[in-house]
Amino acid sequence: MLVSAKEMLEKARDGHYAVGQFNINNLEWTKSILLTAEELRSPVILGVSEGAGKYMTGYRTVVGMVNGMLEELKITVPVALHLDHGSYEGALKCIEAGFSSVMFDGSHYPIEENVAKTTELVKICAQKGLSLEAEVGSIGGEEDGVIGGGEVADPEECKRIADLGVTMLAAGIGNIHGKYPENWPGLRFDALEAIKAKTGNMPLVLHGGTGIPEDMIKKAIDLGVAKINVNTECQLAFAAATREYIEAGKDLQGKGFDPRKLLAPGAEAIKATVKEKMELFGSVGKA
């Protein structure tokens, strides 16, 4: 059964580890992530962007697939199904469809409007027992066509949003979605410390987890990051394994063209990536 991310993130914050949010794009992705979480006894958050939700034909389809898998694969670890970078309308649709957690990304609105919309969603999520992630200040890189420049959130604005009663807060600390450029200066730990000082016990979220050096990830966790989002890394691993299979001509041997065979190496590559991240984040055995 799907659960809100609240309890798993509070445990992670208190235990100084982080829960990974791994974005899903289809059945293979979802299955690989769930099987790895179960095998490693790790809590997990399945992230769905609005674009991926649309690709999978809609939020109800996603909820149906995930709930079916939890049952059929006999998954016993805590699993949250979370809307990633949602609009206000998208958040309402996911709540209605049966997601257990949503992110409202109001970071591109003036702070007053971000506060007003987040306040509404806090009420709705509280009634339904769902977790809510809010975002302050933009995070760099590309996210469904929106490009920002690795900005850093204002600690005062972070406090305003945290005080509304959200479950977790995503705040830009120089992190970027997608691949990091060569000249990236690194995470701004001074900003993270300032945000932590203003938001107290609020579990913080690090977006753009692909490509951040391991020592920086560990330091961010020590400073209060309890949720780390990974998407690009799984996509790259899947693509590389699929390319290797086809370049080796395996799709031309026997029934190698069968999608179950064709997509298997990519699915295994996702599992390996998720395992590596869960070990790095410290969530293994914490279910």
Secondary structure, DSSP 8 states (H G I E B T S, - for coil): ----SHHHHHHHHHHT--EEEEE--SHHHHHHHHHHHHHHT--EEEEEEHHHHHHTT-HHHHHHHHHHHHHHTT--S-EEEEEEEE-HHHHHHHHHHT-SEEEE--TTS-HHHHHHHHHHHHHHHHHHT-EEEEEES--EEEETTEEE---B--HHHHHHHHTTT-SEEEE-BS-EESS--TT-----HHHHHHHHHHHTT--EEE---TT--HHHHHHHHHTTEEEEEE-HHHHHHHHHHHHHHHHTTGGGSTTTTSHHHHTHHHHHHHHHHHHHHHHHHT-TT--
